[in-house]
Amino acid sequence: MRLPRGRVLVGDAAAMLARLPATSVDMVLTSPPYFRLRDYGVPGQLGLEPTVEAWRDGVAAVCQEVARVLTPT
């Protein structure tokens, strides 16, 4: 899959990253929500987990996907 250059992808970080091939992105910019600070009204959103540990695991899962899609350079 060849991705267009200079394209900004906007959406849920976990969902968007899962669609991308490995080592296909030069930069990722994300702003994960703090634990229980905001409700964006989206089911399953990151930040409203019942425990800090569940929130941490969600943030870690996004970070693993970021590492997977980033190019080595």
C-alpha positions in Angstrom: 0.0 0.0 0.0 1.5 3.3 -1.1 0.4 6.3 1.1 0.2 9.8 -0.3 2.9 12.2 0.8 2.0 15.2 3.0 -1.4 13.8 4.1 -2.8 14.5 7.6 -4.9 11.7 9.0 -7.4 12.8 11.6 -9.4 10.4 13.8 -9.1 7.9 16.6 -5.4 7.1 17.0 -5.8 3.4 17.5 -8.2 3.0 14.6 -6.2 5.1 12.2 -2.9 3.5 13.1 -4.3 0.0 12.7 -5.1 0.7 9.0 -1.5 1.8 8.2 1.3 -0.6 7.0 4.4 -1.1 9.2 7.2 1.5 8.7 5.1 3.7 6.5 4.9 7.0 8.4 7.5 9.6 9.0 5.8 11.4 11.9 2.9 10.8 14.4 1.4 13.6 16.4 -1.2 12.6 19.0 -2.5 14.0 22.2 -3.8 11.2 24.4 -6.4 12.4 27.0 -5.6 12.3 30.6 -7.4 9.7 32.8 -11.0 10.7 33.4 -10.5 14.3 32.5 -12.7 14.7 29.4 -15.7 13.0 27.9 -15.8 13.4 24.1 -19.1 11.5 23.9 -17.6 8.6 21.9 -18.1 5.0 23.0 -14.9 3.2 24.0 -12.9 6.4 24.0 -9.4 6.5 25.6 -9.5 8.3 28.9 -12.7 7.1 30.5 -11.5 3.7 31.5 -12.6 2.5 35.0 -9.1 2.3 36.3 -5.7 4.0 35.8 -4.2 0.7 34.9 -6.8 0.2 32.1 -6.1 3.7 30.8 -2.3 3.1 30.9 -2.8 -0.1 28.9 -4.8 1.8 26.3 -2.1 4.5 26.0 0.5 1.8 25.7 -1.4 0.0 22.9 -1.5 3.2 20.9 2.2 3.8 21.5 3.0 0.3 20.3 1.1 1.0 17.1 3.0 4.3 16.7 6.3 2.4 17.0 5.1 -0.1 14.4 4.1 2.4 11.7 7.1 4.8 12.1 9.9 4.5 9.6 13.3 3.7 11.1 14.6 7.1 10.2 
